[in-house]
Each structure stands twice: as structure tokens, then as C-alpha cells.
Amino acid sequence: MVQNSRKTPGAGSIRSVNLRPVNLRPLNLPVPVIVQEDACQQPISVSKSLPARGRRPKASSLERPGLKVVSIDNTWKIDEEWWREKPIVRMYYQVTTEDGRRITLFQDLTTGDWYQQRG
């Protein structure tokens, strides 16, 4: 039988270690884009948005303004975390542009803003 020493595990014998992550950066963050919509609020063209004031423009897979959407290949809706102050409500579109690229776009249905989701 093992006796209980009643000591807190690791107390005094192990030095405290800082376990905070260092220099982590999020991956695949959505990129704001400008989307033209048709009467049914579906995307018909997409272009990259201008960078925020004071920021460098980032490379984007959208190289020229106003790429025409030739087909909407898939759609799905995400409605999550409704209990939070800012729930996530998005409508996703997998589209093919006039130059043959497949791009995943989503519209934030709480703000109306459009984004390109990379991955």
C-alpha cells in the first residue's frame, strides 16, 4: 500500500514552467473580399478588398478585380454558438470563377460582410 503524503502534486519538487505559447499565429484566417450579388443575394463576382489603413496589402489568390463567378458548386450554412454575444452565422459558397479557380466564400449573416476562406 502507498501512503498519501498529502502534498500537492509537483509542489516544491518541480519548478514552475511558463506554458504560454510563444509567437503563435492563426492559420487560414478569412480574408475580406468585395462581392457583387444578384437579386437572390448570391455572388456573381468577387474581388479582393483594399487593406486596412496603415497595413500592407497581403497576397491574395484574387489577382485582378471583379472575377466573374461562372458557377456556384456548393452552398452550406453554419449557425453556431447562438448562445454567445456574437454568434457565428455564415452562408458559404463554393464557386468557380471565370479563370477556372475554385474559391470558398462566405457571407457573415450578422454583418453582411463577405470573406474568402482559404484552406
C-alpha positions as CSV (number, residue, x, y, z in Angstrom):
1,M,0.0,0.0,0.0
2,V,1.3,3.5,-0.8
3,Q,1.0,6.2,1.8
4,N,-0.6,9.5,0.9
5,S,1.9,12.3,1.6
6,R,-0.9,14.9,1.4
7,K,1.4,17.1,-0.7
8,T,0.1,18.9,-3.7
9,P,1.5,17.1,-6.8
10,G,4.6,18.8,-8.0
11,A,4.8,21.2,-5.1
12,G,8.3,22.1,-4.2
13,S,9.9,19.4,-6.3
14,I,9.2,20.8,-9.8
15,R,9.9,24.4,-10.8
16,S,7.1,26.4,-12.3
17,V,7.2,26.3,-16.1
18,N,5.7,29.0,-18.2
19,L,3.4,27.1,-20.6
20,R,2.2,30.2,-22.6
21,P,2.5,29.8,-26.3
22,V,5.2,31.9,-27.9
23,N,4.8,33.5,-31.3
24,L,1.7,31.6,-32.4
25,R,-0.2,32.9,-35.3
26,P,-3.6,31.8,-36.5
27,L,-3.7,29.9,-39.8
28,N,-6.2,30.2,-42.6
29,L,-7.9,33.4,-41.4
30,P,-10.7,34.6,-43.6
31,V,-9.7,37.4,-46.0
32,P,-12.2,40.2,-46.6
33,V,-13.4,40.5,-50.2
34,I,-15.8,42.6,-52.2
35,V,-18.7,40.5,-53.7
36,Q,-21.3,41.6,-56.1
37,E,-24.6,39.9,-55.5
38,D,-27.5,39.1,-57.8
39,A,-31.2,39.7,-56.8
40,C,-31.2,36.5,-54.8
41,Q,-28.1,37.6,-52.8
42,Q,-25.9,35.1,-54.4
43,P,-22.3,36.0,-55.6
44,I,-21.9,37.0,-59.2
45,S,-18.4,38.5,-59.0
46,V,-15.6,38.7,-56.4
47,S,-12.6,40.9,-56.0
48,K,-10.1,41.5,-53.2
49,S,-10.7,44.3,-50.8
50,L,-8.4,47.1,-50.0
51,P,-6.1,46.7,-47.0
52,A,-7.0,48.5,-43.8
53,R,-5.4,51.9,-43.3
54,G,-1.7,51.6,-42.3
55,R,-1.4,47.9,-43.3
56,R,0.5,46.4,-46.2
57,P,-1.6,44.6,-48.9
58,K,-1.5,40.9,-48.5
59,A,-1.0,38.4,-51.4
60,S,-4.4,37.0,-52.5
61,S,-5.5,34.3,-54.8
62,L,-7.6,37.0,-56.4
63,E,-5.2,38.8,-58.6
64,R,-7.5,41.1,-60.6
65,P,-10.6,42.9,-59.6
66,G,-14.1,41.6,-60.5
67,L,-13.6,37.9,-61.3
68,K,-16.9,36.7,-62.6
69,V,-18.5,33.7,-60.8
70,V,-19.5,31.2,-63.5
71,S,-20.9,28.6,-61.2
72,I,-21.9,28.1,-57.6
73,D,-20.9,24.5,-57.0
74,N,-22.0,24.1,-53.4
75,T,-23.7,26.0,-50.6
76,W,-24.0,25.4,-46.9
77,K,-25.0,27.4,-43.8
78,I,-23.2,27.5,-40.4
79,D,-25.2,28.6,-37.4
80,E,-23.2,28.0,-34.3
81,E,-22.6,29.4,-30.9
82,W,-26.0,31.1,-30.8
83,W,-25.7,31.5,-27.0
84,R,-22.7,33.9,-27.3
85,E,-22.9,37.6,-27.6
86,K,-21.7,37.4,-31.2
87,P,-23.0,34.1,-32.7
88,I,-21.5,32.7,-35.8
89,V,-24.0,32.8,-38.7
90,R,-22.5,32.3,-42.1
91,M,-23.6,31.3,-45.6
92,Y,-20.8,29.5,-47.5
93,Y,-20.5,29.3,-51.3
94,Q,-18.0,27.1,-53.2
95,V,-17.7,28.9,-56.5
96,T,-15.8,28.6,-59.8
97,T,-14.6,31.8,-61.3
98,E,-14.2,32.7,-65.0
99,D,-10.5,31.7,-64.9
100,G,-11.3,28.2,-63.5
101,R,-10.4,28.8,-59.9
102,R,-12.5,27.2,-57.1
103,I,-12.9,29.6,-54.3
104,T,-14.8,29.3,-51.0
105,L,-16.6,32.5,-50.0
106,F,-18.8,33.2,-47.1
107,Q,-21.1,36.0,-46.0
108,D,-21.3,36.8,-42.3
109,L,-25.1,37.0,-42.0
110,T,-24.8,39.1,-38.8
111,T,-22.8,41.9,-40.5
112,G,-23.4,41.3,-44.2
113,D,-19.6,41.2,-44.8
114,W,-18.0,38.8,-47.3
115,Y,-14.8,36.8,-46.9
116,Q,-12.7,34.3,-48.8
117,Q,-12.0,31.2,-46.7
118,R,-8.6,29.7,-47.5
119,G,-7.5,26.3,-46.6
